[in-house]
Amino acid sequence: MHDVYWSYNENRKVMDFGYPRSISEDFPGVNTTIDAAFYEGDFIYFFVGPQVYKFDHSHRAVVRVETANSWLGC
């Protein structure tokens, strides 16, 4: 079960209906060993080990992969 993710409704304090879902099906091109993720603007950023995948949710595609330490100005 390493290829699944859950969605939690903060307002209702419950898991969203229909989860868990497949990472590889919903986010093609993203490695399934995700350490962290966040949503900003039109993109979801997936932190995977030393890399960050920038995922365009509307096009369902990875648009850039960069090193995670670039976020820290290293």
C-alpha positions in Angstrom: 0.0 0.0 0.0 2.9 2.4 -0.8 1.2 3.7 -3.9 -1.9 5.3 -2.3 -2.8 8.6 -0.7 -5.6 9.9 1.5 -7.5 13.1 1.6 -8.6 14.6 5.0 -11.4 17.1 5.4 -10.1 19.6 8.0 -13.5 21.2 8.4 -15.4 18.0 9.1 -12.5 16.2 10.7 -13.0 13.1 8.6 -11.3 11.3 5.7 -12.8 12.2 2.4 -15.0 9.7 0.6 -13.4 7.5 -2.1 -9.9 7.3 -0.5 -7.3 5.9 -0.5 -6.5 6.5 -4.2 -3.6 5.5 -6.4 -0.7 8.0 -6.6 0.6 6.6 -9.9 -2.9 6.9 -11.5 -3.8 10.4 -10.2 -0.3 11.9 -10.5 1.5 10.3 -13.5 5.2 10.8 -13.5 5.5 11.3 -9.8 7.6 8.8 -7.8 5.4 6.9 -5.4 7.8 7.3 -2.4 6.6 10.8 -1.5 7.9 12.4 1.7 5.8 15.5 1.6 3.5 17.5 -0.6 1.7 20.9 -0.8 -0.5 22.8 -3.1 0.3 26.3 -4.2 -1.3 28.2 -7.1 -2.0 25.8 -9.9 0.6 23.3 -8.9 1.2 20.5 -6.4 4.8 20.1 -5.2 5.9 16.6 -4.3 9.1 16.2 -2.2 10.7 12.8 -3.0 14.0 12.3 -1.3 16.4 14.9 -2.7 14.0 16.0 -5.4 10.9 18.2 -5.8 8.4 17.3 -8.5 6.3 20.3 -9.7 3.0 18.8 -10.9 0.5 20.7 -13.0 -2.8 19.3 -11.8 -4.9 20.7 -14.7 -2.7 19.0 -17.3 -2.0 16.0 -15.1 1.8 16.2 -15.8 5.1 16.8 -14.1 6.4 20.1 -15.5 9.7 20.3 -13.6 11.9 18.3 -11.3 14.5 20.2 -9.2 16.6 19.5 -6.2 14.9 19.9 -2.8 17.8 22.0 -1.4 17.1 24.6 -4.1 14.1 25.6 -2.0 16.5 26.5 0.8 18.8 28.6 -1.3 21.6 26.1 -1.0 
